């Protein structure tokens, strides 16, 4: 789906000057596939001027439990801070989590 969306965006923004890509569901990325996602997140695969960002949205279980946005943001930060791959991403550029 990501490739399809980027191809559609390229029709409207061929130079990639106005496109900001948001990667979602990092908790569903297969173990071992994270390095490829890191390449995308680092803007090395299909460069966009505004780059790529990654967020972890609330799961259906969290939505059903009526977790608040504050709880979701806290859980997202904990997820990125504790993940063996995502925790090593450049925090200064704030590519992971809600900014």
Secondary structure, DSSP 8 states (H G I E B T S, - for coil): -HHHHHHHHHHH-TT-SS--EEEE-GGGS-TT-HHHHHHHHTT-SS--TT-EEEE----HHHHHTT--HHHHHHHHHHHHHHSTTGGGS-TTTT-BS--
